[in-house]
Amino acid sequence: MPIESWRGGDVDIAVIGAGAAGVGTARQLQVLRPDLSIVLLEASDRVGGRARTIHPFGADGAAVDLGCGWLHGASTNPWTKITEEIGLTVDRTPAPWSDGGRQLERGDPATKAAAAAVGKFFERVDAYEGVADADLSTMLVPGAPWNERIYAVGAFMTGAELPKSSVIDLGRYDPGPGPDWRVRQGYGTLVASYGLPVPTILGAEVSRIDHSGGDHIVLSTSKGELKAKAVVVAVSTNVLAAERVAFWPPLPEKIEAASRLPLGLANKLFIRVSEPGMFPEDTHVMGSRQDRRTGAYQLRPFGAPVIEAYFAGDLALDLERQGMEAAFDFSVEQLKRVFGSDVGAKLSPLVMSSWASEPFVGGSYSYATPGASDLRGVLAAPCNDRLFFAGEACSQTRYSTAHGAYESGVVAAEAVAKAL
């Protein structure tokens, strides 16, 4: 419920950031404390944050998710229930990487060997009992034949290269029991629709949070000054680390935690297919078997005439900087391996995400640098029962997911409701 003419004022609770965490916080507060006034402040021109759905084929055509797209751990993911409560559709087609899913080269001996090597890698991560943390590259078997594939999968998981990421943090990751499902109308549509009952001010960038007062917090925004009894900060770690929001008095422990829990990068390129029948529906294939710099390709999701290319880590950053045509050329060369040298004539670039360049986000999802996993708790801790924090990076086990973000918002809402 966007408020068009807002120019500041007083409110009981202000929530900063209208992504999955901020929307989840606000909706939970409406349930817990209907007596309190709540406002959601969003710097960009839309609700959803890193969940963003577009409709390149028109309103009745397939929904395309430029951000998060899968209901991971769907049987216990709260967004699954919310999807059905608000009248959207959960698509229960098995994810291509799961049992029963469609993987183009599943029966291929090399694909099986690579999958086994990746599985052993994650077993080593989960079994790690070192006193000190380590980076993920230390979990590789030196000289093993499938290390490049493990590098690629590690980047898809964390958004970063193996040497940057914490073993302990990845060992704690648990999105909940599967399967992985989708929202037919789009995950971005889901988050934005769920946020509709919340009074929301778009284009309101918060530059300063003054929490020095005894009974109120003063927010300086691009649309005026706001006083609130409590504030929930639900912005990305990269925004916090860059000190795009200044705290007074300063909160150096929050800034340090955010900087050591940076956002990795994953981008999607959607490729239009002129002859859809050439490609099987809802089928997954890796662009390269032997190179860490590879895309993963979802062929015709929901039967749409597109291929969804997924890039992560350094490759994603390089392609984002070079632009959509470069990402398209890279993808075509990889798809030729599977579908033959003339496949490029049937393909054209449609749309691409650029999450590193998104001004109020700065990346995709958080990973912990070695030794930083416990800082997720530091980031999430409230200050003086008036300043609270939420977001996927605040989740110890479900970071990097929209439901981890939502659950952190519920925790923050419960703490606010109690404090006031």
One Martini backbone bead per residue (centre of mass of N, CA, C, O) as a GRO file, in nm:
protein
  420
    1MET     BB    1   0.076   0.050   0.031
    2PRO     BB    2   0.132   0.327  -0.107
    3ILE     BB    3   0.263   0.646  -0.014
    4GLU     BB    4   0.265   0.945  -0.189
    5SER     BB    5   0.265   1.223   0.031
    6TRP     BB    6   0.505   1.184   0.207
    7ARG     BB    7   0.691   1.409   0.476
    8GLY     BB    8   0.675   1.275   0.744
    9GLY     BB    9   0.698   1.206   1.109
   10ASP     BB   10   0.510   0.978   1.314
   11VAL     BB   11   0.591   0.653   1.466
   12ASP     BB   12   0.628   0.352   1.608
   13ILE     BB   13   0.722   0.180   1.340
   14ALA     BB   14   1.021   0.124   1.151
   15VAL     BB   15   1.095  -0.019   0.830
   16ILE     BB   16   1.401  -0.104   0.660
   17GLY     BB   17   1.317  -0.261   0.393
   18ALA     BB   18   1.129  -0.434   0.114
   19GLY     BB   19   1.185  -0.721   0.165
   20ALA     BB   20   1.141  -1.020   0.306
   21ALA     BB   21   1.212  -0.911   0.591
   22GLY     BB   22   1.045  -0.648   0.604
   23VAL     BB   23   0.771  -0.771   0.535
   24GLY     BB   24   0.770  -0.984   0.761
   25THR     BB   25   0.785  -0.788   0.994
   26ALA     BB   26   0.530  -0.616   0.937
   27ARG     BB   27   0.318  -0.844   0.931
   28GLN     BB   28   0.375  -0.948   1.219
   29LEU     BB   29   0.312  -0.679   1.365
   30GLN     BB   30   0.013  -0.662   1.277
   31VAL     BB   31  -0.058  -0.911   1.452
   32LEU     BB   32   0.074  -0.845   1.738
   33ARG     BB   33   0.033  -0.498   1.687
   34PRO     BB   34  -0.247  -0.331   1.597
   35ASP     BB   35  -0.193  -0.062   1.784
   36LEU     BB   36   0.037   0.001   1.585
   37SER     BB   37   0.236   0.201   1.394
   38ILE     BB   38   0.338   0.132   1.049
   39VAL     BB   39   0.641   0.160   0.844
   40LEU     BB   40   0.770   0.121   0.509
   41LEU     BB   41   1.103   0.163   0.389
   42GLU     BB   42   1.200   0.239   0.041
   43ALA     BB   43   1.445   0.328  -0.187
   44SER     BB   44   1.305   0.217  -0.407
   45ASP     BB   45   1.031   0.143  -0.658
   46ARG     BB   46   0.997  -0.137  -0.486
   47VAL     BB   47   0.878  -0.448  -0.384
   48GLY     BB   48   1.124  -0.732  -0.275
   49GLY     BB   49   1.411  -0.691  -0.357
   50ARG     BB   50   1.565  -1.001  -0.432
   51ALA     BB   51   1.267  -1.012  -0.533
   52ARG     BB   52   1.206  -1.039  -0.896
   53THR     BB   53   0.938  -0.983  -1.121
   54ILE     BB   54   0.874  -1.046  -1.466
   55HIS     BB   55   0.688  -0.974  -1.802
   56PRO     BB   56   0.802  -1.022  -2.122
   57PHE     BB   57   0.508  -1.170  -2.233
   58GLY     BB   58   0.319  -1.046  -2.053
   59ALA     BB   59   0.073  -1.080  -1.818
   60ASP     BB   60   0.003  -1.390  -1.934
   61GLY     BB   61   0.279  -1.473  -1.912
   62ALA     BB   62   0.562  -1.569  -1.807
   63ALA     BB   63   0.736  -1.573  -1.523
   64VAL     BB   64   1.033  -1.381  -1.419
   65ASP     BB   65   1.316  -1.445  -1.214
   66LEU     BB   66   1.587  -1.237  -1.116
   67GLY     BB   67   1.588  -1.373  -0.853
   68CYS     BB   68   1.448  -1.547  -0.654
   69GLY     BB   69   1.286  -1.890  -0.736
   70TRP     BB   70   1.305  -2.088  -0.481
   71LEU     BB   71   1.149  -2.313  -0.255
   72HIS     BB   72   1.328  -2.389  -0.017
   73GLY     BB   73   1.228  -2.612   0.187
   74ALA     BB   74   0.908  -2.628   0.126
   75SER     BB   75   0.770  -2.788   0.369
   76THR     BB   76   0.892  -2.536   0.581
   77ASN     BB   77   0.835  -2.296   0.412
   78PRO     BB   78   0.649  -2.014   0.473
   79TRP     BB   79   0.594  -1.929   0.171
   80THR     BB   80   0.415  -2.165   0.091
   81LYS     BB   81   0.168  -2.086   0.262
   82ILE     BB   82   0.141  -1.794   0.165
   83THR     BB   83   0.088  -1.847  -0.130
   84GLU     BB   84  -0.195  -1.985  -0.074
   85GLU     BB   85  -0.329  -1.763   0.102
   86ILE     BB   86  -0.300  -1.537  -0.152
   87GLY     BB   87  -0.360  -1.710  -0.436
   88LEU     BB   88  -0.125  -1.867  -0.522
   89THR     BB   89   0.112  -2.092  -0.697
   90VAL     BB   90   0.236  -2.407  -0.635
   91ASP     BB   91   0.506  -2.564  -0.788
   92ARG     BB   92   0.576  -2.932  -0.782
   93THR     BB   93   0.801  -2.958  -0.957
   94PRO     BB   94   1.082  -3.102  -0.977
   95ALA     BB   95   1.384  -3.032  -0.936
   96PRO     BB   96   1.645  -3.097  -1.149
   97TRP     BB   97   1.847  -3.186  -0.896
   98SER     BB   98   1.642  -3.391  -0.816
   99ASP     BB   99   1.447  -3.632  -0.755
  100GLY     BB  100   1.275  -3.648  -1.066
  101GLY     BB  101   1.438  -3.470  -1.220
  102ARG     BB  102   1.558  -3.284  -1.512
  103GLN     BB  103   1.860  -3.413  -1.643
  104LEU     BB  104   2.019  -3.438  -1.929
  105GLU     BB  105   2.304  -3.595  -1.797
  106ARG     BB  106   2.247  -3.804  -1.567
  107GLY     BB  107   2.356  -4.091  -1.706
  108ASP     BB  108   2.629  -3.989  -1.723
  109PRO     BB  109   2.931  -4.083  -1.604
  110ALA     BB  110   3.054  -3.800  -1.554
  111THR     BB  111   2.816  -3.685  -1.396
  112LYS     BB  112   2.827  -3.893  -1.169
  113ALA     BB  113   3.120  -3.835  -1.076
  114ALA     BB  114   3.075  -3.538  -1.008
  115ALA     BB  115   2.848  -3.576  -0.799
  116ALA     BB  116   3.017  -3.748  -0.605
  117ALA     BB  117   3.238  -3.534  -0.548
  118VAL     BB  118   3.048  -3.320  -0.436
  119GLY     BB  119   2.934  -3.490  -0.204
  120LYS     BB  120   3.208  -3.535  -0.058
  121PHE     BB  121   3.267  -3.240  -0.003
  122PHE     BB  122   3.016  -3.191   0.183
  123GLU     BB  123   3.096  -3.400   0.390
  124ARG     BB  124   3.357  -3.258   0.480
  125VAL     BB  125   3.223  -3.001   0.572
  126ASP     BB  126   3.025  -3.131   0.785
  127ALA     BB  127   3.283  -3.281   0.941
  128TYR     BB  128   3.412  -3.039   1.046
  129GLU     BB  129   3.654  -2.993   1.351
  130GLY     BB  130   3.796  -2.742   1.366
  131VAL     BB  131   3.888  -2.487   1.561
  132ALA     BB  132   3.948  -2.345   1.315
  133ASP     BB  133   3.889  -2.189   1.049
  134ALA     BB  134   3.822  -2.220   0.692
  135ASP     BB  135   3.854  -2.259   0.366
  136LEU     BB  136   3.703  -2.435   0.108
  137SER     BB  137   3.967  -2.525  -0.047
  138THR     BB  138   4.063  -2.726   0.191
  139MET     BB  139   3.839  -2.956   0.093
  140LEU     BB  140   4.016  -3.042  -0.119
  141VAL     BB  141   4.158  -3.272  -0.338
  142PRO     BB  142   4.449  -3.284  -0.456
  143GLY     BB  143   4.413  -3.340  -0.805
  144ALA     BB  144   4.131  -3.385  -0.848
  145PRO     BB  145   3.914  -3.421  -1.124
  146TRP     BB  146   3.650  -3.235  -0.984
  147ASN     BB  147   3.732  -2.943  -0.878
  148GLU     BB  148   3.601  -2.750  -1.082
  149ARG     BB  149   3.311  -2.831  -1.016
  150ILE     BB  150   3.326  -2.747  -0.720
  151TYR     BB  151   3.377  -2.452  -0.770
  152ALA     BB  152   3.109  -2.400  -0.914
  153VAL     BB  153   2.915  -2.495  -0.687
  154GLY     BB  154   3.024  -2.306  -0.468
  155ALA     BB  155   2.935  -2.046  -0.616
  156PHE     BB  156   2.632  -2.109  -0.621
  157MET     BB  157   2.600  -2.123  -0.309
  158THR     BB  158   2.772  -1.834  -0.222
  159GLY     BB  159   2.880  -1.628  -0.461
  160ALA     BB  160   3.175  -1.748  -0.426
  161GLU     BB  161   3.483  -1.832  -0.384
  162LEU     BB  162   3.631  -2.069  -0.198
  163PRO     BB  163   3.866  -1.885  -0.055
  164LYS     BB  164   3.635  -1.682   0.081
  165SER     BB  165   3.498  -1.921   0.239
  166SER     BB  166   3.337  -2.080   0.500
  167VAL     BB  167   3.315  -2.385   0.643
  168ILE     BB  168   3.133  -2.348   0.891
  169ASP     BB  169   2.902  -2.202   0.750
  170LEU     BB  170   2.828  -2.424   0.542
  171GLY     BB  171   2.780  -2.643   0.767
  172ARG     BB  172   2.518  -2.474   0.879
  173TYR     BB  173   2.360  -2.507   0.637
  174ASP     BB  174   1.979  -2.511   0.644
  175PRO     BB  175   1.682  -2.498   0.457
  176GLY     BB  176   1.554  -2.762   0.487
  177PRO     BB  177   1.333  -2.971   0.391
  178GLY     BB  178   1.229  -3.082   0.126
  179PRO     BB  179   1.154  -2.960  -0.143
  180ASP     BB  180   1.182  -2.778  -0.449
  181TRP     BB  181   0.993  -2.498  -0.536
  182ARG     BB  182   0.744  -2.289  -0.699
  183VAL     BB  183   0.619  -1.981  -0.824
  184ARG     BB  184   0.428  -1.919  -1.087
  185GLN     BB  185   0.419  -1.589  -1.045
  186GLY     BB  186   0.652  -1.547  -0.852
  187TYR     BB  187   0.851  -1.445  -0.595
  188GLY     BB  188   0.818  -1.139  -0.627
  189THR     BB  189   0.510  -1.144  -0.623
  190LEU     BB  190   0.482  -1.260  -0.343
  191VAL     BB  191   0.623  -1.037  -0.174
  192ALA     BB  192   0.460  -0.796  -0.284
  193SER     BB  193   0.177  -0.904  -0.207
  194TYR     BB  194   0.231  -0.937   0.101
  195GLY     BB  195   0.291  -0.612   0.130
  196LEU     BB  196   0.019  -0.455   0.072
  197PRO     BB  197  -0.090  -0.399   0.385
  198VAL     BB  198   0.158  -0.204   0.397
  199PRO     BB  199   0.274   0.089   0.477
  200THR     BB  200   0.447   0.251   0.198
  201ILE     BB  201   0.769   0.404   0.114
  202LEU     BB  202   0.892   0.508  -0.173
  203GLY     BB  203   1.197   0.658  -0.222
  204ALA     BB  204   1.319   0.609   0.090
  205GLU     BB  205   1.620   0.706   0.185
  206VAL     BB  206   1.830   0.608   0.441
  207SER     BB  207   2.106   0.796   0.603
  208ARG     BB  208   1.997   0.819   0.916
  209ILE     BB  209   2.044   0.694   1.264
  210ASP     BB  210   1.909   0.834   1.560
  211HIS     BB  211   1.973   0.672   1.891
  212SER     BB  212   2.012   0.897   2.138
  213GLY     BB  213   1.745   0.891   2.236
  214GLY     BB  214   1.536   0.777   2.490
  215ASP     BB  215   1.228   0.743   2.312
  216HIS     BB  216   1.370   0.779   2.022
  217ILE     BB  217   1.397   0.777   1.662
  218VAL     BB  218   1.587   0.930   1.397
  219LEU     BB  219   1.506   0.968   1.052
  220SER     BB  220   1.689   1.019   0.758
  221THR     BB  221   1.536   1.113   0.454
  222SER     BB  222   1.455   1.183   0.116
  223LYS     BB  223   1.139   1.260   0.246
  224GLY     BB  224   1.228   1.303   0.543
  225GLU     BB  225   1.142   1.305   0.881
  226LEU     BB  226   1.152   1.036   1.131
  227LYS     BB  227   0.969   0.919   1.410
  228ALA     BB  228   1.052   0.646   1.641
  229LYS     BB  229   1.036   0.392   1.879
  230ALA     BB  230   1.108   0.181   1.647
  231VAL     BB  231   1.366  -0.008   1.458
  232VAL     BB  232   1.404  -0.187   1.147
  233VAL     BB  233   1.686  -0.336   0.991
  234ALA     BB  234   1.655  -0.449   0.625
  235VAL     BB  235   1.945  -0.460   0.495
  236SER     BB  236   2.218  -0.508   0.338
  237THR     BB  237   2.548  -0.568   0.398
  238ASN     BB  238   2.662  -0.376   0.178
  239VAL     BB  239   2.517  -0.124   0.282
  240LEU     BB  240   2.636  -0.126   0.567
  241ALA     BB  241   2.945  -0.143   0.499
  242ALA     BB  242   2.924   0.138   0.326
  243GLU     BB  243   2.758   0.343   0.500
  244ARG     BB  244   2.473   0.439   0.383
  245VAL     BB  245   2.411   0.408   0.689
  246ALA     BB  246   2.404   0.616   0.961
  247PHE     BB  247   2.510   0.600   1.297
  248TRP     BB  248   2.364   0.750   1.608
  249PRO     BB  249   2.555   0.612   1.744
  250PRO     BB  250   2.788   0.418   1.660
  251LEU     BB  251   2.821   0.067   1.497
  252PRO     BB  252   3.097  -0.111   1.452
  253GLU     BB  253   2.999  -0.411   1.485
  254LYS     BB  254   2.803  -0.404   1.243
  255ILE     BB  255   3.000  -0.323   1.020
  256GLU     BB  256   3.190  -0.562   1.054
  257ALA     BB  257   2.991  -0.788   1.013
  258ALA     BB  258   2.901  -0.702   0.728
  259SER     BB  259   3.193  -0.710   0.597
  260ARG     BB  260   3.217  -1.038   0.681
  261LEU     BB  261   2.911  -1.057   0.522
  262PRO     BB  262   2.903  -1.065   0.223
  263LEU     BB  263   2.802  -1.038  -0.102
  264GLY     BB  264   2.741  -1.231  -0.332
  265LEU     BB  265   2.713  -1.361  -0.679
  266ALA     BB  266   2.406  -1.382  -0.882
  267ASN     BB  267   2.306  -1.437  -1.220
  268LYS     BB  268   2.061  -1.375  -1.482
  269LEU     BB  269   1.988  -1.514  -1.809
  270PHE     BB  270   1.753  -1.454  -2.062
  271ILE     BB  271   1.670  -1.671  -2.337
  272ARG     BB  272   1.547  -1.665  -2.641
  273VAL     BB  273   1.330  -1.901  -2.820
  274SER     BB  274   1.226  -1.973  -3.150
  275GLU     BB  275   1.246  -2.309  -3.100
  276PRO     BB  276   1.131  -2.477  -2.839
  277GLY     BB  277   1.133  -2.785  -2.941
  278MET     BB  278   1.453  -2.825  -2.908
  279PHE     BB  279   1.369  -2.816  -2.598
  280PRO     BB  280   1.333  -2.927  -2.298
  281GLU     BB  281   1.144  -2.920  -2.031
  282ASP     BB  282   1.256  -2.855  -1.728
  283THR     BB  283   1.582  -2.858  -1.782
  284HIS     BB  284   1.915  -2.949  -1.689
  285VAL     BB  285   2.242  -2.784  -1.753
  286MET     BB  286   2.578  -2.782  -1.794
  287GLY     BB  287   2.815  -2.607  -1.968
  288SER     BB  288   3.048  -2.740  -1.789
  289ARG     BB  289   3.259  -3.006  -1.664
  290GLN     BB  290   3.577  -2.855  -1.631
  291ASP     BB  291   3.476  -2.556  -1.548
  292ARG     BB  292   3.427  -2.300  -1.321
  293ARG     BB  293   3.343  -2.120  -1.575
  294THR     BB  294   3.002  -2.156  -1.541
  295GLY     BB  295   2.695  -2.235  -1.641
  296ALA     BB  296   2.353  -2.275  -1.562
  297TYR     BB  297   2.073  -2.454  -1.728
  298GLN     BB  298   1.732  -2.370  -1.781
  299LEU     BB  299   1.500  -2.535  -1.967
  300ARG     BB  300   1.203  -2.421  -2.001
  301PRO     BB  301   1.050  -2.280  -1.779
  302PHE     BB  302   0.722  -2.364  -1.772
  303GLY     BB  303   0.756  -2.377  -2.102
  304ALA     BB  304   0.907  -2.147  -2.183
  305PRO     BB  305   1.078  -1.947  -2.442
  306VAL     BB  306   1.341  -2.023  -2.245
  307ILE     BB  307   1.667  -1.962  -2.104
  308GLU     BB  308   1.823  -2.012  -1.788
  309ALA     BB  309   2.098  -1.838  -1.684
  310TYR     BB  310   2.362  -1.918  -1.439
  311PHE     BB  311   2.570  -1.705  -1.241
  312ALA     BB  312   2.883  -1.702  -1.044
  313GLY     BB  313   3.087  -1.501  -0.904
  314ASP     BB  314   3.336  -1.397  -1.102
  315LEU     BB  315   3.179  -1.446  -1.359
  316ALA     BB  316   2.935  -1.267  -1.295
  317LEU     BB  317   3.097  -1.004  -1.271
  318ASP     BB  318   3.223  -0.998  -1.550
  319LEU     BB  319   2.951  -1.009  -1.711
  320GLU     BB  320   2.821  -0.760  -1.591
  321ARG     BB  321   3.041  -0.559  -1.690
  322GLN     BB  322   3.008  -0.643  -2.005
  323GLY     BB  323   2.722  -0.757  -2.045
  324MET     BB  324   2.468  -0.916  -2.214
  325GLU     BB  325   2.618  -0.999  -2.474
  326ALA     BB  326   2.848  -1.152  -2.331
  327ALA     BB  327   2.667  -1.355  -2.184
  328PHE     BB  328   2.541  -1.469  -2.439
  329ASP     BB  329   2.798  -1.568  -2.583
  330PHE     BB  330   2.882  -1.759  -2.359
  331SER     BB  331   2.626  -1.938  -2.363
  332VAL     BB  332   2.633  -2.034  -2.656
  333GLU     BB  333   2.902  -2.184  -2.637
  334GLN     BB  334   2.796  -2.386  -2.424
  335LEU     BB  335   2.540  -2.494  -2.580
  336LYS     BB  336   2.694  -2.624  -2.819
  337ARG     BB  337   2.794  -2.877  -2.673
  338VAL     BB  338   2.493  -3.000  -2.665
  339PHE     BB  339   2.332  -2.869  -2.949
  340GLY     BB  340   2.525  -2.738  -3.136
  341SER     BB  341   2.652  -2.498  -3.368
  342ASP     BB  342   2.343  -2.389  -3.463
  343VAL     BB  343   2.190  -2.272  -3.205
  344GLY     BB  344   2.230  -1.956  -3.213
  345ALA     BB  345   2.000  -1.892  -3.430
  346LYS     BB  346   1.765  -1.951  -3.190
  347LEU     BB  347   1.894  -1.710  -3.024
  348SER     BB  348   1.820  -1.446  -2.770
  349PRO     BB  349   1.838  -1.178  -2.582
  350LEU     BB  350   1.633  -1.052  -2.307
  351VAL     BB  351   1.738  -1.070  -1.987
  352MET     BB  352   1.926  -0.916  -1.705
  353SER     BB  353   2.091  -0.929  -1.422
  354SER     BB  354   2.249  -0.670  -1.171
  355TRP     BB  355   2.324  -0.693  -0.850
  356ALA     BB  356   2.590  -0.531  -0.805
  357SER     BB  357   2.440  -0.257  -0.931
  358GLU     BB  358   2.241  -0.237  -0.717
  359PRO     BB  359   2.212   0.037  -0.514
  360PHE     BB  360   2.028  -0.117  -0.261
  361VAL     BB  361   2.233  -0.385  -0.249
  362GLY     BB  362   2.517  -0.527  -0.402
  363GLY     BB  363   2.386  -0.825  -0.452
  364SER     BB  364   2.265  -1.145  -0.336
  365TYR     BB  365   2.428  -1.322  -0.103
  366SER     BB  366   2.551  -1.433   0.188
  367TYR     BB  367   2.881  -1.472   0.320
  368ALA     BB  368   3.144  -1.617   0.502
  369THR     BB  369   3.422  -1.547   0.619
  370PRO     BB  370   3.675  -1.662   0.772
  371GLY     BB  371   3.549  -1.648   1.112
  372ALA     BB  372   3.229  -1.512   1.062
  373SER     BB  373   2.974  -1.679   1.143
  374ASP     BB  374   2.905  -1.551   1.434
  375LEU     BB  375   2.822  -1.262   1.310
  376ARG     BB  376   2.524  -1.314   1.268
  377GLY     BB  377   2.449  -1.258   1.566
  378VAL     BB  378   2.556  -0.970   1.579
  379LEU     BB  379   2.374  -0.853   1.355
  380ALA     BB  380   2.091  -0.942   1.503
  381ALA     BB  381   2.130  -0.774   1.744
  382PRO     BB  382   1.997  -0.572   1.955
  383CYS     BB  383   1.946  -0.215   2.048
  384ASN     BB  384   1.802  -0.105   2.332
  385ASP     BB  385   1.508  -0.199   2.247
  386ARG     BB  386   1.492  -0.014   1.943
  387LEU     BB  387   1.713  -0.165   1.766
  388PHE     BB  388   1.675  -0.366   1.474
  389PHE     BB  389   1.747  -0.686   1.296
  390ALA     BB  390   1.731  -0.798   0.947
  391GLY     BB  391   1.797  -1.086   0.743
  392GLU     BB  392   1.963  -1.335   0.589
  393ALA     BB  393   2.241  -1.276   0.748
  394CYS     BB  394   2.098  -1.341   1.040
  395SER     BB  395   2.106  -1.635   0.961
  396GLN     BB  396   2.261  -1.930   1.058
  397THR     BB  397   2.109  -2.150   0.835
  398ARG     BB  398   1.923  -1.949   0.612
  399TYR     BB  399   2.099  -1.815   0.452
  400SER     BB  400   2.031  -1.690   0.120
  401THR     BB  401   1.721  -1.681   0.190
  402ALA     BB  402   1.387  -1.586   0.198
  403HIS     BB  403   1.316  -1.750   0.461
  404GLY     BB  404   1.542  -1.645   0.636
  405ALA     BB  405   1.447  -1.354   0.620
  406TYR     BB  406   1.163  -1.391   0.731
  407GLU     BB  407   1.240  -1.521   1.005
  408SER     BB  408   1.403  -1.274   1.104
  409GLY     BB  409   1.151  -1.088   1.104
  410VAL     BB  410   0.989  -1.240   1.317
  411VAL     BB  411   1.193  -1.208   1.544
  412ALA     BB  412   1.194  -0.899   1.544
  413ALA     BB  413   0.891  -0.857   1.594
  414GLU     BB  414   0.882  -0.997   1.870
  415ALA     BB  415   1.085  -0.803   2.005
  416VAL     BB  416   0.928  -0.543   1.961
  417ALA     BB  417   0.658  -0.620   2.096
  418LYS     BB  418   0.794  -0.657   2.375
  419ALA     BB  419   0.940  -0.375   2.408
  420LEU     BB  420   0.647  -0.211   2.370
   0.00000   0.00000   0.00000
